[in-house]
């Protein structure tokens, strides 16, 4: 699908990766970009069309779809990460909140789409494995991968392209304080849109993601052992 001339909506567009997606779309010649956010007043770029959207709100989704009838490219970028181990106090609440945004919000937006075109779902390298320090985020990303793959199969006959984007830590507020390599949001957005242009089902959007994928394919048991060792040593990727 061509980015030039497209009409796109980006969820979670007010900052970080969402903002990078809007900039990459404009640079790629998109005809219109709807910047969706819970607080649309935070959208200051006059080239964008701000819309109010909380992806966990059916009312907001219905209103957004009604006000954006011309969209042919959906970027499911909105996400929530609470950095919670699975058995820690409060993990059940964290898991529910992350599922609502990272899985049910993605599903609701795909079901509400206006027809053909393309869908980009922002996944993660933790769609492939579980980081025990961040386990309640990993579980929804595993589920989001399943949702993405299922939608791709179901929508292919309708000519709808569904692209899953995988990245490690991205240099945004969500990964603030992370003691690990980070990928720039601009690079992630540009690689994702190149994947749309070239009809890719999967986009590995950074060197970290590429290296993790290779390590998992080469020796999954060794990769899991390193995760267990990091947990046992208290080697959290987040600064104390």
ROSE-4610 file (N, C-alpha, C; in Angstrom, 1 decimal, always signed):
// ROSE-4610
residu = [X/X/X/X/X/X/X/X/X/X/X/X/X/X/X/X/X/X/X/X/X/X/X/X/X/X/X/X/X/X/X/X/X/X/X/X/X/X/X/X/X/X/X/X/X/X/X/X/X/X/X/X/X/X/X/X/X/X/X/X/X/X/X/X/X/X/X/X/X/X/X/X/X/X/X/X/X/X/X/X/X/X/X/X/X/X/X/X/X/X/X/X/X/X/X/X/X/X/X/X/X/X/X/X/X/X/X/X/X/X/X/X/X/X/X/X/X/X/X/X/X/X/X/X/X/X/X/X/X/X/X/X/X/X/X/X/X/X/X/X/X/X/X/X/X/X/X/X/X/X/X/X/X/X/X/X/X/X/X/X/X/X/X/X/X/X/X/X/X/X/X/X/X/X/X/X/X/X/X/X/X/X/X/X/X/X/X/X/X/X/X/X/X/X/X/X/X/X/X/X/X/X/X/X/X/X/X/X/X/X/X/X/X/X/X/X/X/X/X/X/X/X/X/X/X/X/X/X/X/X/X/X/X/X/X/X/X/X/X/X/X/X/X/X/X/X/X/X/X/X/X/X/X/X/X/X/X/X/X/X/X/X/X/X/X/X/X/X/X/X/X/X/X/X/X/X/X/X/X/X/X/X/X/X/X/X/X/X/X/X/X/X/X/X/X/X/X/X/X/X/X/X/X/X/X/X/X/X/X/X/X/X/X/X/X/X/X/X/X/X/X/X/X/X/X/X/X/X/X/X/X/X/X/X/X/X/X/X/X/X/X/X/X/X/X/X/X/X/X/X/X/X/X/X/X/X/X/X/X/X/X/X/X/X/X/X/X/X/X/X/X/X/X/X/X/X/X/X/X/X/X/X/X/X/X/X/X/X/X/X/X/X/X/X/X/X/X/X/X/X/X/X/X/X/X/X/X/X/X/X/X/X/X/X/X/X/X/X/X/X/X/X/X/X/X/X/X/X/X/X/X/X/X/X/X/X/X/X/X/X/X/X/X/X/X/X/X/X/X/X/X/X/X/X/X/X/X/X/X/X/X/X/X/X/X/X/X/X/X/X/X/X/X/X/X/X/X/X/X/X/X/X/X/X/X/X/X/X/X/X/X/X/X/X/X/X/X/X/X/X/X/X/X/X/X/X/X/X/X/X/X/X/X/X/X/X/X/X/X/X/X/X/X/X/X/X/X/X/X/X/X/X/X/X/X/X/X/X/X/X/X/X/X/X/X/X/X/X/X/X/X/X/X/X/X/X/X/X/X/X/X/X/X/X/X/X/X/X/X/X/X/X/X/X/X/X/X/X/X/X/X/X/X/X/X/X/X/X/X/X/X/X/X/X/X/X/X/X/X/X/X/X/X/X/X/X/X/X/X/X/X/X/X/X/X/X/X/X/X/X/X/X/X/X/X/X/X/X/X/X/X/X/X/X/X/X/X/X/X/X/X/X/X/X/X/X/X/X/X/X/X/X/X/X/X/X/X/X/X/X/X/X/X/X/X/X/X/X/X/X/X/X/X/X/X/X/X/X/X/X/X/X/X/X/X/X/X/X/X/X/X/X/X/X/X/X/X/X/X/X/X/X/X/X/X/X/X/X/X/X/X/X/X/X/X/X/X/X/X/X]
num = [1/1/1/2/2/2/3/3/3/4/4/4/5/5/5/6/6/6/7/7/7/8/8/8/9/9/9/10/10/10/11/11/11/12/12/12/13/13/13/14/14/14/15/15/15/16/16/16/17/17/17/18/18/18/19/19/19/20/20/20/21/21/21/22/22/22/23/23/23/24/24/24/25/25/25/26/26/26/27/27/27/28/28/28/29/29/29/30/30/30/31/31/31/32/32/32/33/33/33/34/34/34/35/35/35/36/36/36/37/37/37/38/38/38/39/39/39/40/40/40/41/41/41/42/42/42/43/43/43/44/44/44/45/45/45/46/46/46/47/47/47/48/48/48/49/49/49/50/50/50/51/51/51/52/52/52/53/53/53/54/54/54/55/55/55/56/56/56/57/57/57/58/58/58/59/59/59/60/60/60/61/61/61/62/62/62/63/63/63/64/64/64/65/65/65/66/66/66/67/67/67/68/68/68/69/69/69/70/70/70/71/71/71/72/72/72/73/73/73/74/74/74/75/75/75/76/76/76/77/77/77/78/78/78/79/79/79/80/80/80/81/81/81/82/82/82/83/83/83/84/84/84/85/85/85/86/86/86/87/87/87/88/88/88/89/89/89/90/90/90/91/91/91/92/92/92/93/93/93/94/94/94/95/95/95/96/96/96/97/97/97/98/98/98/99/99/99/100/100/100/101/101/101/102/102/102/103/103/103/104/104/104/105/105/105/106/106/106/107/107/107/108/108/108/109/109/109/110/110/110/111/111/111/112/112/112/113/113/113/114/114/114/115/115/115/116/116/116/117/117/117/118/118/118/119/119/119/120/120/120/121/121/121/122/122/122/123/123/123/124/124/124/125/125/125/126/126/126/127/127/127/128/128/128/129/129/129/130/130/130/131/131/131/132/132/132/133/133/133/134/134/134/135/135/135/136/136/136/137/137/137/138/138/138/139/139/139/140/140/140/141/141/141/142/142/142/143/143/143/144/144/144/145/145/145/146/146/146/147/147/147/148/148/148/149/149/149/150/150/150/151/151/151/152/152/152/153/153/153/154/154/154/155/155/155/156/156/156/157/157/157/158/158/158/159/159/159/160/160/160/161/161/161/162/162/162/163/163/163/164/164/164/165/165/165/166/166/166/167/167/167/168/168/168/169/169/169/170/170/170/171/171/171/172/172/172/173/173/173/174/174/174/175/175/175/176/176/176/177/177/177/178/178/178/179/179/179/180/180/180/181/181/181/182/182/182/183/183/183/184/184/184/185/185/185/186/186/186/187/187/187/188/188/188/189/189/189/190/190/190/191/191/191/192/192/192/193/193/193/194/194/194/195/195/195/196/196/196/197/197/197/198/198/198/199/199/199/200/200/200/201/201/201/202/202/202/203/203/203/204/204/204/205/205/205/206/206/206/207/207/207/208/208/208/209/209/209/210/210/210/211/211/211/212/212/212/213/213/213/214/214/214/215/215/215/216/216/216/217/217/217/218/218/218/219/219/219/220/220/220/221/221/221/222/222/222/223/223/223/224/224/224/225/225/225/226/226/226/227/227/227/228/228/228/229/229/229/230/230/230/231/231/231/232/232/232/233/233/233/234/234/234/235/235/235/236/236/236/237/237/237/238/238/238/239/239/239/240/240/240]
x = [+0.8/+0.0/+0.9/+0.5/+1.3/+0.9/+2.0/+1.8/+1.4/+2.0/+1.6/+0.1/-0.6/-2.0/-2.9/-2.3/-3.2/-3.8/-4.8/-5.5/-5.3/-4.6/-4.2/-4.8/-4.9/-5.2/-4.2/-3.6/-2.6/-3.1/-3.2/-3.7/-2.5/-2.7/-1.6/-0.7/-1.2/-0.4/+0.2/-0.1/+0.3/+1.8/+2.5/+3.9/+4.6/+5.9/+6.8/+6.6/+6.4/+6.3/+5.1/+4.0/+2.8/+3.1/+3.8/+4.2/+5.2/+6.1/+7.0/+6.3/+5.2/+4.4/+3.7/+3.2/+2.5/+3.5/+4.7/+5.7/+6.2/+6.3/+6.8/+5.7/+4.4/+3.3/+3.3/+3.5/+3.5/+4.6/+5.8/+7.0/+6.8/+6.0/+5.8/+4.7/+4.1/+3.1/+1.7/+1.4/+0.0/-0.9/-2.1/-3.0/-3.6/-3.8/-4.4/-4.0/-3.7/-3.3/-4.1/-5.0/-5.8/-4.9/-4.6/-3.8/-4.8/-4.9/-5.8/-5.2/-5.8/-5.2/-6.4/-6.2/-7.2/-7.4/-6.3/-6.4/-5.9/-6.8/-6.4/-5.9/-6.1/-5.5/-4.0/-3.4/-2.0/-1.4/-2.2/-1.7/-1.5/-0.2/+0.0/+0.4/+0.7/+1.1/-0.1/-0.1/-1.3/-1.5/-0.6/-0.8/-1.6/-1.8/-2.6/-4.0/-4.9/-6.3/-6.5/-6.5/-6.6/-8.0/-8.1/-9.4/-9.3/-10.3/-10.3/-10.5/-9.7/-9.8/-9.1/-9.9/-9.4/-9.8/-8.8/-9.1/-9.8/-9.9/-10.7/-12.2/-12.5/-13.9/-14.7/-15.7/-16.5/-17.1/-17.5/-18.1/-17.1/-15.9/-14.9/-14.6/-14.5/-14.2/-15.3/-16.5/-17.6/-17.6/-17.3/-17.3/-16.1/-15.0/-13.8/-14.1/-14.6/-14.9/-15.9/-16.9/-17.9/-17.2/-16.2/-15.6/-14.5/-14.1/-12.9/-13.4/-14.3/-14.9/-13.9/-12.9/-12.0/-10.7/-10.5/-9.3/-9.1/-7.8/-7.5/-6.2/-5.7/-4.5/-4.6/-4.7/-4.9/-3.5/-3.0/-1.8/-2.2/-2.2/-2.5/-1.3/-1.0/+0.2/+0.0/-1.2/-1.5/-1.1/-0.4/+0.0/+0.2/+0.3/+0.4/+1.4/+2.4/+3.4/+3.6/+3.3/+3.3/+4.5/+5.4/+6.6/+6.3/+5.5/+5.0/+5.4/+6.1/+6.2/+4.9/+4.8/+3.5/+2.9/+3.7/+3.2/+3.3/+3.7/+3.8/+2.5/+2.4/+1.1/+0.7/-0.6/-1.1/-1.0/-0.4/-0.2/-1.5/-2.5/-3.8/-4.4/-4.3/-4.9/-4.0/-2.7/-1.8/-2.1/-2.3/-2.5/-3.8/-4.9/-6.2/-6.0/-5.4/-5.2/-4.4/-3.4/-2.6/-3.3/-4.1/-4.9/-5.9/-6.5/-7.6/-7.0/-5.8/-5.2/-4.5/-3.7/-2.8/-3.4/-4.5/-5.2/-6.6/-7.4/-8.8/-9.0/-8.1/-8.1/-7.7/-6.7/-6.2/-7.3/-7.9/-9.0/-10.2/-10.6/-11.7/-11.5/-10.3/-10.0/-9.9/-9.5/-9.5/-10.9/-11.7/-13.1/-13.9/-13.5/-14.2/-13.7/-12.6/-12.0/-13.1/-12.8/-13.7/-13.7/-12.9/-12.9/-11.5/-11.0/-9.8/-8.6/-7.5/-6.3/-5.4/-4.8/-3.8/-4.0/-3.5/-3.5/-2.1/-1.5/-0.3/-0.5/-0.1/-0.2/+1.2/+1.4/+2.7/+2.8/+3.6/+3.8/+5.1/+5.9/+7.1/+7.9/+9.2/+10.0/+9.4/+8.8/+8.2/+6.9/+6.5/+5.5/+6.1/+7.5/+8.2/+8.7/+8.8/+9.3/+8.8/+9.1/+8.6/+9.8/+9.9/+10.8/+10.1/+10.6/+9.9/+9.8/+10.6/+10.5/+9.3/+8.8/+7.8/+6.7/+6.4/+5.6/+4.1/+3.5/+2.1/+2.0/+3.1/+3.1/+3.4/+4.2/+4.5/+3.3/+2.5/+1.3/+0.3/+0.0/-0.8/-0.2/+1.2/+1.8/+1.8/+1.9/+1.7/+0.3/-0.7/-2.0/-2.2/-1.6/-1.7/-1.1/-0.1/+0.5/-0.5/-1.2/-2.2/-3.4/-3.8/-4.9/-4.4/-3.2/-2.7/-2.6/-2.1/-2.0/-3.4/-4.3/-5.6/-6.3/-6.2/-6.8/-6.2/-4.9/-4.3/-4.9/-5.1/-5.7/-7.1/-7.8/-9.3/-9.5/-8.6/-8.8/-8.1/-7.2/-6.5/-7.4/-8.5/-9.4/-10.1/-10.1/-10.7/-9.7/-8.5/-7.4/-6.9/-7.1/-6.6/-5.2/-4.2/-2.9/-2.8/-2.2/-2.0/-0.6/+0.1/+1.5/+1.8/+2.5/+2.9/+4.4/+4.6/+5.9/+6.5/+7.7/+8.4/+9.6/+9.7/+10.8/+11.1/+12.4/+12.8/+12.4/+13.2/+13.0/+13.2/+12.2/+12.2/+12.5/+13.2/+13.7/+12.5/+11.6/+10.4/+10.2/+9.2/+8.9/+8.6/+8.0/+7.6/+8.8/+10.0/+11.2/+12.2/+11.7/+12.5/+13.2/+14.5/+15.1/+15.6/+15.4/+15.9/+17.4/+18.0/+19.5/+19.7/+19.4/+19.5/+19.5/+20.1/+20.0/+18.6/+18.4/+17.1/+17.1/+16.0/+15.8/+15.1/+15.5/+14.8/+13.4/+12.4/+11.0/+10.9/+11.8/+11.8/+12.1/+13.1/+13.5/+12.4/+11.8/+10.7/+9.5/+9.1/+8.0/+8.4/+9.6/+10.0/+10.1/+10.6/+10.7/+9.3/+8.4/+7.0/+6.3/+6.5/+5.8/+6.4/+7.7/+8.4/+7.8/+7.5/+6.8/+5.5/+4.7/+3.4/+3.6/+4.5/+4.8/+5.1/+5.8/+6.3/+5.5/+4.4/+3.5/+4.0/+4.8/+5.4/+4.4/+4.3/+3.5/+4.1/+5.5/+6.2/+7.3/+7.5/+8.7/+9.4/+10.7/+11.6/+12.3/+12.0/+12.2/+13.5/+14.3/+15.6/+16.6/+17.9/+18.9/+18.7/+18.2/+18.0/+16.9/+15.9/+14.8/+15.4/+16.2/+16.8/+17.7/+18.5/+19.4/+18.7/+17.6/+16.8/+16.2/+15.6/+15.0/+16.0/+17.2/+18.2/+18.6/+18.7/+19.1/+18.0/+16.8/+15.7/+15.6/+15.8/+15.8/+17.0/+18.1/+19.3/+19.3/+18.9/+18.9/+17.9/+16.6/+15.6/+15.8/+16.4/+16.6/+17.7/+18.7/+19.8/+19.2/+18.4/+17.8/+17.0/+16.1/+15.3/+16.1/+17.2/+18.1/+18.7/+19.0/+19.6/+18.5/+17.3/+16.2/+16.0/+16.1/+15.9/+17.1/+18.3/+19.5/+19.4/+18.9/+18.7/+17.7/+16.6/+15.6/+16.2/+16.9/+17.5/+18.6/+19.2/+20.2/+19.7/+18.4/+17.8/+18.2/+18.6/+19.2/+18.1/+17.3/+16.2/+16.7/+16.1/+16.5/+16.2/+15.4/+15.1/+16.0/+16.5/+17.3/+16.6/+17.3/+16.7/+16.3]
y = [-1.2/+0.0/+1.2/+2.2/+3.5/+4.3/+4.9/+5.9/+7.3/+7.6/+8.8/+8.8/+9.8/+9.9/+9.2/+8.5/+7.7/+8.6/+8.1/+8.8/+7.9/+8.4/+7.5/+8.0/+7.1/+7.5/+6.8/+7.5/+7.0/+7.1/+6.0/+6.0/+6.3/+7.0/+7.4/+8.3/+9.3/+10.2/+11.4/+11.6/+12.9/+12.9/+11.8/+11.8/+10.6/+10.6/+9.4/+8.8/+7.5/+6.8/+7.2/+7.5/+8.0/+9.3/+10.2/+11.4/+11.1/+10.2/+9.8/+9.2/+8.4/+7.9/+9.0/+10.0/+11.1/+11.9/+12.1/+12.8/+12.0/+10.7/+9.8/+9.8/+9.7/+9.7/+11.0/+12.1/+13.4/+13.5/+13.0/+13.0/+12.1/+11.0/+10.1/+10.5/+11.7/+12.2/+11.8/+11.4/+11.1/+12.3/+12.1/+13.2/+13.8/+12.9/+13.4/+12.5/+13.0/+12.2/+12.6/+11.7/+11.9/+11.5/+12.5/+12.2/+12.0/+10.7/+10.3/+10.3/+10.9/+10.9/+11.1/+10.6/+10.9/+12.4/+13.1/+14.6/+15.2/+15.4/+15.9/+17.3/+18.1/+19.4/+19.3/+18.1/+18.0/+17.9/+17.8/+17.7/+19.2/+19.6/+21.0/+21.2/+20.1/+20.2/+20.5/+21.7/+22.1/+21.3/+20.5/+19.7/+18.4/+18.2/+17.0/+17.4/+16.3/+16.5/+15.8/+16.5/+15.9/+15.3/+14.1/+13.5/+12.9/+13.0/+12.4/+10.9/+10.1/+8.7/+8.0/+7.3/+6.4/+5.0/+4.2/+2.9/+1.9/+2.2/+1.4/+1.8/+2.9/+3.4/+3.1/+2.3/+2.0/+3.3/+4.2/+5.5/+6.3/+6.4/+7.2/+6.5/+5.2/+4.5/+4.8/+4.7/+4.9/+6.3/+7.3/+8.7/+8.9/+8.3/+8.5/+7.9/+6.8/+6.1/+7.0/+7.5/+8.4/+9.7/+10.2/+11.4/+11.2/+10.0/+9.7/+8.6/+9.0/+7.9/+7.6/+8.4/+8.3/+7.5/+7.0/+6.4/+5.1/+4.9/+3.6/+3.0/+3.7/+3.2/+3.4/+2.3/+2.4/+2.0/+2.9/+2.6/+2.4/+1.1/+0.8/+1.0/+2.2/+2.5/+2.6/+3.0/+3.3/+2.1/+2.3/+1.2/+1.6/+0.6/+0.8/-0.2/+0.2/-0.7/-0.3/-1.2/-0.9/-1.5/-2.3/-2.8/-3.7/-4.6/-5.4/-6.9/-7.5/-8.9/-9.6/-10.9/-11.5/-11.9/-12.2/-12.7/-11.6/-10.4/-9.3/-8.8/-8.1/-7.5/-6.4/-6.5/-5.5/-6.0/-7.2/-7.7/-8.0/-8.4/-8.7/-7.4/-6.3/-5.1/-4.6/-4.7/-4.2/-5.0/-6.3/-7.2/-6.8/-6.6/-6.2/-4.8/-3.9/-2.5/-2.6/-3.4/-3.6/-4.4/-5.4/-6.1/-5.2/-4.3/-3.4/-2.6/-2.0/-1.1/-1.9/-2.9/-3.5/-4.6/-5.2/-6.2/-5.8/-5.6/-5.2/-3.9/-3.0/-1.7/-1.9/-2.8/-3.1/-3.8/-4.8/-5.6/-4.7/-3.8/-2.9/-2.0/-1.5/-0.6/-1.3/-2.5/-3.3/-3.7/-4.0/-4.3/-3.1/-2.0/-0.7/-0.1/-0.7/+0.0/+0.1/+1.0/+1.4/+0.5/-0.5/-1.3/-1.8/-1.5/-2.0/-1.3/-1.3/-0.6/-1.4/-0.8/-1.5/-1.2/-2.1/-2.0/-2.3/-1.4/-1.7/-1.8/-3.0/-3.2/-3.1/-2.2/-2.1/-3.2/-4.2/-5.3/-5.0/-6.1/-5.9/-7.2/-7.1/-8.3/-9.3/-8.7/-9.5/-10.2/-10.1/-10.9/-12.3/-12.5/-13.7/-14.4/-13.7/-14.2/-13.4/-13.9/-13.2/-12.7/-11.4/-10.8/-10.8/-11.5/-11.6/-10.3/-9.3/-8.0/-7.2/-7.7/-6.9/-7.8/-8.9/-10.0/-9.6/-8.7/-8.4/-7.6/-7.0/-6.4/-7.5/-8.4/-9.5/-10.3/-10.6/-11.4/-10.8/-9.5/-8.9/-8.8/-8.6/-8.6/-9.9/-11.0/-12.3/-12.4/-12.0/-12.0/-11.1/-9.9/-9.0/-9.6/-10.4/-11.1/-12.1/-12.9/-13.8/-13.1/-12.0/-11.2/-10.7/-10.2/-9.7/-10.8/-12.0/-13.1/-13.6/-13.6/-14.1/-13.1/-11.8/-10.8/-10.8/-11.1/-11.1/-12.2/-13.4/-14.5/-14.2/-13.6/-13.4/-12.3/-11.3/-10.1/-10.2/-11.2/-11.3/-11.3/-12.1/-12.2/-10.9/-10.0/-8.7/-7.7/-8.1/-7.2/-6.3/-6.6/-5.8/-6.3/-5.4/-5.8/-5.6/-6.5/-6.4/-6.7/-5.6/-5.7/-5.6/-6.5/-6.5/-6.0/-5.0/-4.4/-4.8/-5.2/-5.7/-4.8/-4.3/-3.5/-3.9/-3.6/-3.7/-2.4/-2.0/-0.7/+0.4/+1.4/+2.5/+3.8/+4.7/+5.9/+6.9/+6.5/+7.3/+7.4/+8.1/+8.2/+6.8/+5.9/+4.6/+3.8/+4.0/+3.3/+4.2/+5.2/+6.1/+5.3/+5.5/+4.8/+3.4/+3.0/+1.6/+1.6/+0.7/+0.5/-0.6/-0.2/-1.1/-0.3/-0.9/-0.1/+0.2/+1.3/+1.7/+2.1/+1.9/+2.3/+3.6/+4.4/+5.7/+5.5/+6.3/+6.2/+6.5/+7.4/+7.7/+6.5/+5.7/+4.5/+3.5/+3.3/+2.3/+2.7/+4.0/+4.5/+4.3/+4.7/+4.7/+3.2/+2.3/+0.9/+0.3/+0.7/+0.2/+0.6/+1.9/+2.4/+1.8/+1.5/+0.9/-0.6/-1.2/-2.5/-2.4/-1.4/-1.2/-1.0/-0.2/+0.1/-1.2/-2.1/-3.3/-4.5/-4.4/-5.5/-6.5/-6.1/-7.1/-7.4/-8.7/-9.1/-8.8/-8.8/-8.6/-7.6/-6.7/-5.7/-5.8/-6.1/-6.1/-4.7/-3.8/-2.4/-1.9/-2.8/-2.3/-3.4/-3.0/-3.9/-4.8/-4.3/-5.1/-6.2/-5.8/-6.8/-7.9/-7.4/-8.4/-9.4/-8.9/-9.7/-10.7/-10.2/-11.0/-12.1/-11.8/-12.8/-13.9/-13.5/-14.4/-15.4/-14.8/-15.6/-16.6/-16.2/-17.1/-18.2/-17.9/-19.0/-19.9/-19.4/-20.2/-21.1/-20.6/-21.4/-20.9/-21.2/-20.7/-21.0/-22.2/-22.6/-21.7/-21.4/-20.6/-19.1/-18.7/-17.3/-17.3/-18.3/-18.4/-18.5/-19.2/-19.4/-18.0/-17.2/-15.8/-15.0/-15.1/-14.3/-14.8/-16.1/-16.6/-16.1/-16.1/-15.7/-14.2/-13.4/-12.0/-11.8/-12.5/-12.4/-12.8/-13.9/-14.4/-13.4/-12.7/-11.7/-10.3/-10.2/-8.9/-7.9/-8.3/-7.5/-6.9/-6.0/-5.4/-4.4/-4.3/-3.4/-1.9/-1.7/-0.4/+0.1/+1.3/+1.9/+1.9/+1.7/+1.7/+3.1]
z = [+0.0/+0.0/+0.0/-0.8/-0.8/+0.4/+1.0/+2.0/+1.4/+0.3/-0.4/-0.8/-0.4/-0.7/+0.3/+1.2/+2.2/+3.2/+3.8/+5.0/+6.2/+7.2/+8.3/+9.6/+10.5/+11.9/+12.8/+13.7/+14.6/+16.0/+16.7/+18.1/+19.0/+20.1/+21.0/+20.4/+19.6/+18.7/+19.4/+20.7/+21.3/+21.7/+21.7/+22.1/+21.7/+21.9/+21.7/+20.3/+20.3/+19.0/+18.2/+18.8/+18.1/+17.3/+18.0/+17.3/+16.1/+16.3/+15.3/+14.1/+14.3/+13.2/+12.5/+13.2/+12.4/+11.6/+12.1/+11.3/+10.1/+10.3/+9.2/+8.1/+8.5/+7.6/+6.7/+7.4/+6.7/+5.7/+6.2/+5.3/+4.2/+4.3/+3.3/+2.3/+2.5/+1.6/+1.9/+3.1/+3.4/+3.2/+2.7/+2.4/+3.6/+4.6/+5.9/+7.0/+8.1/+9.3/+10.5/+10.9/+12.2/+13.3/+14.3/+15.4/+16.6/+17.0/+18.1/+19.4/+20.4/+21.8/+22.7/+24.0/+25.0/+25.2/+25.1/+25.2/+23.9/+23.0/+21.6/+21.7/+22.8/+22.8/+22.9/+23.2/+23.3/+21.9/+20.8/+19.5/+19.0/+18.8/+18.4/+16.9/+16.2/+14.8/+14.0/+13.4/+12.6/+11.3/+10.9/+9.7/+10.1/+11.3/+11.8/+12.1/+12.1/+12.5/+13.8/+14.9/+16.2/+16.4/+17.0/+17.4/+18.8/+19.6/+20.9/+20.8/+21.4/+21.4/+22.5/+23.4/+24.4/+23.8/+23.5/+22.8/+23.7/+24.9/+25.8/+25.9/+25.2/+25.3/+24.0/+24.0/+22.9/+22.3/+23.2/+22.8/+22.0/+22.5/+21.8/+20.4/+20.4/+19.1/+18.1/+18.5/+17.6/+17.1/+17.9/+17.5/+16.6/+16.9/+16.0/+14.6/+14.5/+13.2/+12.4/+13.1/+12.4/+11.9/+12.6/+12.2/+11.2/+11.0/+10.1/+9.1/+8.3/+7.3/+6.2/+6.0/+4.8/+5.1/+6.3/+6.7/+5.9/+5.4/+4.8/+5.4/+6.4/+7.1/+8.6/+9.4/+10.8/+11.5/+12.3/+13.1/+14.5/+15.0/+16.4/+17.2/+17.7/+18.4/+19.9/+20.4/+21.8/+22.6/+23.7/+24.5/+26.0/+26.9/+28.3/+28.8/+29.6/+30.2/+31.6/+32.6/+34.0/+34.7/+34.0/+34.6/+35.9/+35.7/+36.9/+36.7/+37.7/+37.7/+37.9/+37.5/+37.4/+38.8/+39.8/+41.1/+42.1/+41.7/+42.7/+43.1/+44.2/+44.7/+43.6/+43.3/+42.3/+40.8/+40.6/+39.3/+38.5/+39.3/+38.6/+38.0/+38.8/+38.3/+37.1/+37.2/+36.1/+34.9/+35.0/+33.8/+33.2/+34.0/+33.4/+32.6/+33.2/+32.6/+31.3/+31.3/+30.1/+29.0/+29.4/+28.5/+27.8/+28.6/+28.0/+26.9/+27.1/+26.1/+25.0/+25.4/+24.4/+23.6/+24.1/+23.3/+22.9/+23.9/+23.6/+22.8/+23.1/+22.3/+20.9/+20.7/+19.3/+18.6/+19.2/+18.6/+18.2/+19.1/+18.9/+17.7/+17.6/+16.5/+15.2/+15.2/+13.9/+13.5/+14.4/+14.1/+13.6/+14.1/+13.7/+12.4/+11.8/+10.6/+9.5/+8.6/+7.6/+6.3/+6.3/+5.1/+4.7/+3.5/+3.0/+3.5/+2.7/+3.1/+4.0/+5.0/+5.8/+7.3/+8.1/+9.5/+10.0/+10.9/+11.5/+13.0/+13.6/+15.0/+15.6/+16.6/+17.3/+18.3/+18.0/+19.0/+19.7/+20.0/+20.8/+20.7/+21.0/+21.1/+22.2/+23.2/+24.3/+23.8/+22.6/+22.0/+21.8/+21.8/+21.6/+22.9/+24.0/+25.2/+26.4/+27.6/+28.8/+29.6/+29.8/+30.7/+32.1/+33.1/+34.4/+35.1/+34.8/+35.5/+34.9/+33.8/+33.1/+32.6/+33.3/+32.8/+32.5/+33.2/+32.9/+31.6/+31.1/+29.8/+28.7/+29.0/+28.0/+27.7/+28.7/+28.4/+27.4/+27.5/+26.5/+25.1/+25.1/+23.8/+23.1/+23.9/+23.3/+22.7/+23.5/+23.0/+21.8/+21.8/+20.6/+19.4/+19.5/+18.4/+17.8/+18.7/+18.2/+17.5/+18.1/+17.5/+16.1/+16.0/+14.7/+13.7/+14.0/+13.1/+12.6/+13.6/+13.3/+12.4/+12.6/+11.8/+10.4/+10.3/+9.0/+8.1/+8.7/+8.0/+7.6/+8.5/+8.2/+7.2/+7.2/+6.3/+5.0/+4.8/+3.5/+2.3/+2.4/+1.2/+0.9/+1.9/+1.6/+1.1/+1.0/+0.5/+1.5/+2.8/+3.9/+4.3/+4.3/+4.7/+6.2/+7.0/+8.4/+8.7/+9.2/+9.5/+11.0/+11.5/+12.9/+13.0/+13.9/+14.1/+15.4/+15.4/+16.6/+16.9/+18.1/+18.5/+20.0/+20.3/+21.7/+22.4/+23.4/+24.1/+23.1/+23.1/+22.2/+23.1/+22.5/+23.3/+23.4/+24.3/+24.6/+26.1/+26.6/+28.0/+28.6/+27.8/+28.3/+28.7/+28.1/+28.5/+29.2/+29.8/+30.6/+31.8/+32.0/+33.1/+32.7/+31.5/+31.1/+30.9/+31.5/+31.3/+30.2/+29.0/+27.9/+26.6/+25.5/+24.2/+23.8/+23.2/+22.8/+21.3/+20.6/+19.2/+19.1/+18.2/+18.1/+17.6/+18.1/+17.5/+16.1/+15.6/+14.2/+13.3/+13.8/+13.0/+13.0/+14.1/+14.2/+13.3/+13.3/+12.4/+11.0/+10.6/+9.2/+8.7/+9.5/+9.1/+9.0/+9.9/+9.9/+8.6/+8.2/+7.0/+5.8/+5.8/+4.7/+4.5/+5.7/+5.6/+5.0/+5.3/+4.7/+3.2/+2.8/+1.3/+0.6/+1.2/+0.5/+0.8/+1.6/+1.8/+2.8/+3.7/+4.7/+5.8/+6.2/+7.3/+8.6/+8.7/+9.9/+9.6/+10.6/+10.5/+11.8/+11.7/+12.8/+12.7/+13.7/+13.6/+14.2/+14.7/+15.2/+15.4/+15.6/+15.8/+17.0/+18.1/+19.3/+19.0/+18.3/+18.0/+17.0/+16.1/+15.2/+15.9/+16.9/+17.6/+18.5/+19.1/+20.0/+19.2/+18.1/+17.2/+16.9/+16.5/+16.1/+17.3/+18.4/+19.6/+20.0/+19.9/+20.2/+19.2/+17.9/+16.9/+17.1/+17.5/+17.6/+18.8/+19.9/+21.2/+22.2/+22.0/+22.9/+24.4/+24.7/+26.1/+26.7/+26.0/+26.5/+26.7/+25.8/+26.0/+27.3/+27.5/+28.7/+29.9/+29.9/+31.0/+31.4/+30.5/+30.8/+31.4/+31.0/+31.7/+33.1/+33.4/+34.7/+35.6/+35.0/+35.8/+36.1/+35.2/+35.5/+36.6/+36.6/+37.6/+39.0/+39.0/+40.3/+40.9/+40.0/+40.4/+40.6/+40.4/+40.5/+39.5/+38.4/+37.3/+36.5/+37.0/+36.3/+35.2/+34.1/+33.1/+33.4/+34.5/+34.9/+36.0/+35.9/+37.0/+38.3/+39.4/+40.7/+41.1]
